[in-house]
Amino acid sequence: MERIRKSIGEWNGTTINPGESRNVKLAVGEAYSGVTVRIPIHIQRAVEPGPTVFVTAALHGDEINGTGAVRGLVQDSTFKLIRGSVILVPVLNILSFDRHSRYLPDRRDLNRSFPGSKSGSQAGRMAATIFEEIVSRSDYGIDLHTAAVRRTNYPNVRGDMTNPAVRQLAESFGFEIIMNGKGPKGAFRREACRAGCPTIIMEGGEVWKVEPGIVEAATVGIKNVLRGLDMLEGEPDNASFQVIVNTSKWMRAEHGGFLQFHIKPGDIITKDQPLATNTTLLGSERNTVYSPFDAIVIGMTTLPAISPGEPICNLARLPRGTKPADLLRRRTKEAGLGERLTDELASNVLVVEPSDDANES
């Protein structure tokens, strides 16, 4: 797929010269009233030429942790590029954002609609505009996401690690966990990569929230990427370890009941470790779910009431030869953002020590 490159300096009649920062608005559709719907965008250009990086949030309209991170960069007077340009978009899917919804009014998922079609559905038309106006101006992309409704994600980066440019972005983001994969068909990052704009996504936190720890993590990662591209001064702030994960598994409930969690988001766990015990409403144990392999907990339900087949937690399987004890020791020694985030995210779930019976696998 070929891109027709558009100039970073011209936006619908607005000229942005090297060394300038401007706010612009991009028309992406119309409301039911016929009023034009526009998304706000901030462009910063350094005096020196260099790559252009887009940073987008709220592609799903209820995922606004990234909105907090992008707004923070826009408002930060110390955030100054030394070369290149950034396109900062706090809310990409404004129609869904206004409805506090993941989906567009036409009930489609914008993140399954790329590269879009100018004569297609509402989602397809919006996707085509985003591709033409944002991706076409960019050399690299970062897209910020959260977990789905009633779930939380420990911060992780996702990208196609077979693509050298994507791998560079993912590794330079500096997170502990990189999930290797191209993404689903029609996803923004997958189609941007196909069009020649290497793109990664960050996952972290919950919907409908701007969580300080997640915002901090996203901001640190974005700045790390820009430093890796020699666009920003300063040294990168990386996690104490980094693992590339090729497989993950959602653990699911066998019975209905009320969960007693034994883990927190971000916990580094070993095979056969208790994850959650399912109980009746009066507290009688029904069964305990155990980890099938060494892993890091990258996702959890935040709703303890469960029915058969519903997800409990998402486990990122550690690569062969990676020892949980070594990772835990390095994280504890560093005592940085990763360790703090496990405690902050766990404030939304009740974690209890497993019973003696639960420890018997």
C-alpha positions in Angstrom: 0.0 0.0 0.0 1.5 3.3 -1.1 1.0 6.6 0.8 0.7 10.0 -0.9 2.9 12.1 1.4 1.3 15.4 2.6 3.3 18.3 4.0 3.5 18.7 7.8 3.5 22.4 7.3 0.2 22.9 5.5 -3.2 22.0 7.2 -6.3 23.2 5.4 -4.9 26.6 4.6 -3.0 26.9 7.9 0.8 27.2 7.5 3.1 25.9 10.3 6.7 26.9 9.8 9.7 25.2 11.3 10.1 26.2 14.9 6.3 26.9 15.3 3.6 25.1 17.2 -0.1 25.5 16.2 -3.5 24.1 17.0 -5.6 23.0 14.1 -8.9 21.2 13.6 -9.5 18.3 11.3 -13.0 17.7 9.9 -13.8 14.0 10.2 -17.6 13.9 9.5 -21.0 15.3 10.4 -23.3 14.9 13.4 -27.0 14.1 13.0 -27.7 17.8 13.0 -25.5 18.3 10.0 -22.9 20.2 12.0 -19.3 19.4 10.9 -17.4 17.3 13.5 -13.8 18.3 13.9 -11.0 16.9 16.1 -8.5 19.2 17.7 -4.8 18.6 16.8 -1.6 20.1 18.1 1.4 20.3 15.8 4.9 21.1 17.0 7.7 21.6 14.5 11.4 22.0 15.4 13.7 24.3 13.5 15.8 21.3 12.4 14.2 18.9 10.0 13.6 15.3 11.0 10.9 12.6 11.3 7.3 13.3 12.0 5.6 11.2 14.7 1.9 11.1 15.4 0.6 10.4 18.9 -3.1 9.5 19.1 -5.5 8.7 21.9 -9.1 7.7 22.3 -9.3 5.8 19.0 -11.9 4.0 21.2 -13.9 6.9 22.6 -14.0 5.6 26.2 -10.3 5.0 26.4 -9.1 8.3 27.8 -5.9 7.6 29.8 -4.0 8.4 26.6 -6.0 11.6 26.3 -4.6 12.7 29.7 -1.0 11.9 28.4 -1.4 13.8 25.2 -3.0 16.8 26.8 -0.1 16.8 29.3 2.4 17.0 26.5 0.5 19.8 24.8 0.4 21.8 28.0 4.1 21.1 29.0 6.1 24.3 28.2 9.3 22.3 28.6 8.4 19.8 25.9 10.5 21.2 23.0 11.7 19.2 20.0 15.2 19.6 18.8 14.4 18.2 15.3 11.4 16.9 13.4 7.7 17.2 14.2 5.0 15.7 16.3 1.3 15.5 15.6 -0.6 15.3 19.0 -4.2 14.1 18.9 -5.9 13.9 22.4 -9.1 12.4 21.0 -9.1 10.7 17.6 -12.6 9.3 17.7 -14.6 12.4 18.8 -18.0 11.0 17.9 -17.5 8.1 20.3 -15.8 10.3 22.9 -18.9 12.5 23.0 -21.0 9.4 23.7 -18.6 7.9 26.3 -18.6 4.9 24.0 -16.1 2.5 22.5 -18.1 2.5 19.2 -19.3 5.0 16.7 -22.9 5.9 16.3 -23.1 3.4 13.3 -22.1 0.7 15.9 -18.8 0.0 14.2 -15.4 -0.2 15.7 -13.2 2.5 14.2 -10.2 0.4 15.0 -11.3 -2.3 12.6 -12.1 0.1 9.8 -8.7 1.2 8.5 -7.5 2.2 6.0 -11.1 3.2 5.3 -13.1 4.3 2.3 -14.3 7.7 1.3 -17.6 6.3 0.0 -18.0 3.7 2.8 -19.7 3.6 6.1 -19.4 6.3 8.7 -16.5 4.5 10.3 -14.9 3.9 6.9 -15.1 7.5 5.9 -13.7 8.7 9.2 -10.8 6.1 8.9 -10.0 7.3 5.4 -9.8 10.9 6.5 -7.5 10.0 9.5 -5.3 8.0 7.2 -5.1 10.7 4.5 -4.5 13.6 6.9 -2.5 12.1 9.8 -0.8 8.9 8.6 0.2 10.4 5.3 2.1 13.1 7.1 3.9 10.8 9.5 7.0 8.6 9.5 6.2 6.8 12.8 3.1 6.4 15.0 2.2 5.8 18.6 -1.4 5.0 19.5 -2.6 4.9 23.1 -5.2 2.5 24.4 -6.7 1.0 27.6 -8.4 -2.2 28.5 -12.0 -2.8 27.6 -15.0 -2.2 29.9 -14.7 -3.9 33.4 -11.0 -4.7 32.8 -7.7 -3.1 33.5 -4.3 -3.6 31.8 -0.8 -3.4 33.2 1.1 -1.1 30.8 2.5 -2.9 27.8 3.6 -2.1 24.3 2.3 -4.0 21.2 3.8 -4.2 17.8 5.0 -6.4 14.9 8.5 -7.3 16.1 9.4 -8.7 12.6 9.4 -5.1 11.3 12.8 -3.6 12.3 11.4 -0.1 12.5 8.5 -1.2 14.7 10.9 -3.1 16.9 13.0 0.0 17.4 9.9 2.0 18.5 8.7 -0.7 20.8 12.0 -1.3 22.5 12.8 2.4 22.9 9.4 3.0 24.5 11.1 1.4 27.5 8.3 -0.7 29.0 8.9 -4.1 30.7 6.5 -5.9 28.4 6.4 -5.9 24.6 3.6 -8.0 23.0 4.6 -9.2 19.6 1.9 -9.2 16.9 0.6 -7.4 13.8 -2.8 -6.6 15.3 -6.2 -7.6 13.9 -7.2 -6.9 10.3 -8.4 -3.3 9.9 -6.6 -2.1 13.0 -5.0 1.4 12.9 -1.5 0.3 13.7 -1.6 -2.8 11.4 -2.8 -0.8 8.4 -0.4 2.2 9.2 2.5 -0.3 9.1 1.3 -1.7 5.8 1.2 1.8 4.4 4.9 2.4 5.4 4.4 4.2 8.7 5.7 2.0 11.5 3.3 2.2 14.4 3.0 0.8 17.9 0.3 0.9 20.5 0.4 1.2 24.3 -2.2 -0.5 26.4 -2.7 0.5 30.0 -5.4 1.1 32.7 -9.2 1.3 32.5 -11.8 3.0 30.4 -13.4 6.3 31.5 -10.5 7.1 33.7 -7.4 9.3 33.6 -5.1 7.4 36.0 -2.0 9.3 37.1 0.3 6.3 37.0 -0.8 5.3 33.5 -0.5 8.9 32.2 3.0 9.0 33.7 4.0 5.7 32.0 2.6 6.8 28.7 4.4 10.2 28.8 7.7 8.6 29.8 7.4 6.1 26.9 6.5 8.7 24.3 9.5 10.8 25.3 11.7 7.7 25.2 10.7 7.1 21.6 11.4 10.7 20.6 14.8 10.5 22.3 15.5 7.3 20.4 14.8 9.2 17.2 17.1 12.1 18.3 14.1 14.4 18.4 14.2 15.2 22.1 17.0 16.0 24.5 17.7 13.9 27.6 18.4 10.3 28.5 15.7 7.6 28.2 14.0 6.4 31.3 13.7 2.7 30.8 12.3 -0.1 33.0 14.7 -2.4 34.8 14.0 -5.3 32.4 12.3 -5.9 29.1 10.8 -9.1 27.7 9.2 -9.8 24.3 6.1 -11.9 24.7 4.8 -14.0 21.8 1.8 -15.6 23.4 -0.8 -14.7 26.0 -3.8 -16.5 27.5 -7.0 -15.3 29.1 -7.8 -17.5 32.1 -11.6 -18.0 32.4 -14.0 -19.0 35.1 -15.4 -22.6 35.2 -18.2 -21.7 37.5 -20.3 -18.7 38.4 -19.6 -17.0 41.7 -17.6 -14.3 43.4 -13.8 -14.1 42.9 -11.2 -13.7 45.6 -8.1 -12.5 43.6 -4.6 -13.7 44.6 -2.8 -11.5 42.1 -2.5 -7.9 41.0 -2.0 -6.4 37.5 1.6 -6.6 36.7 2.5 -9.4 39.1 5.3 -11.7 37.9 4.1 -15.2 38.7 5.2 -18.8 38.4 3.6 -21.9 37.0 0.9 -23.4 39.3 0.6 -20.2 41.3 -3.0 -19.5 42.5 -4.7 -16.7 40.5 -8.2 -16.5 42.0 -10.5 -18.6 44.1 -14.2 -18.8 43.1 -16.6 -18.7 46.0 -20.3 -18.6 46.6 -21.8 -15.3 47.9 -21.5 -16.7 51.4 -17.8 -17.4 50.9 -17.7 -21.2 50.4 -15.0 -22.1 48.0 -15.9 -23.7 44.6 -12.6 -23.9 42.8 -9.2 -22.2 42.4 -7.7 -21.2 39.1 -3.9 -21.7 38.7 -1.4 -20.3 36.3 -0.5 -22.8 33.5 3.0 -21.2 33.0 5.4 -18.6 34.2 3.9 -15.2 33.3 3.3 -11.6 33.9 -0.3 -10.5 34.6 -1.1 -8.0 31.9 -4.8 -7.8 32.3 -7.5 -8.5 34.9 -11.2 -8.2 35.3 -12.2 -5.5 37.8 -15.6 -7.1 38.4 -15.4 -10.0 40.9 -18.9 -11.3 40.1 -18.3 -13.9 37.4 -20.2 -16.4 35.3 -18.8 -19.5 33.5 -16.5 -18.6 30.6 -15.9 -15.0 31.6 -12.3 -13.8 31.7 -10.4 -13.5 35.0 -7.0 -12.4 33.9 -4.7 -12.2 30.9 -1.3 -13.9 31.3 1.7 -12.9 29.1 3.8 -16.1 28.9 7.4 -15.5 29.7 9.9 -16.5 27.0 11.8 -19.8 27.5 14.8 -19.3 29.9 13.3 -16.2 31.6 13.0 -16.7 35.3 10.3 -14.9 37.2 12.5 -14.6 40.3 15.2 -12.7 38.3 12.6 -10.3 36.9 11.1 -9.7 40.3 14.5 -9.1 41.8 15.4 -6.5 39.2 12.0 -4.8 39.5 12.2 -4.6 43.3 15.8 -3.4 43.2 14.9 -0.6 40.8 11.8 0.3 42.9 10.5 2.3 40.0 7.3 3.0 38.1 6.6 -0.7 37.4 6.5 -1.7 41.0 4.4 1.3 41.9 1.9 0.6 39.1 1.2 -2.9 40.3 0.0 -1.4 43.6 -1.9 1.5 42.1 -3.8 -0.7 39.6 -4.6 -3.2 42.4 -6.5 -0.5 44.3 -9.5 -1.4 42.1 -9.5 -5.1 43.0 -9.4 -6.9 46.4 -6.4 -9.1 46.6 -6.3 -11.8 49.4 -3.7 -14.4 50.3 -4.7 -17.9 48.9 -5.8 -20.4 51.4 -3.7 -23.5 52.2 -6.1 -25.6 50.1 -5.6 -23.2 47.1 -1.8 -23.7 47.3 -2.3 -27.4 46.7 -2.2 -27.9 42.9 
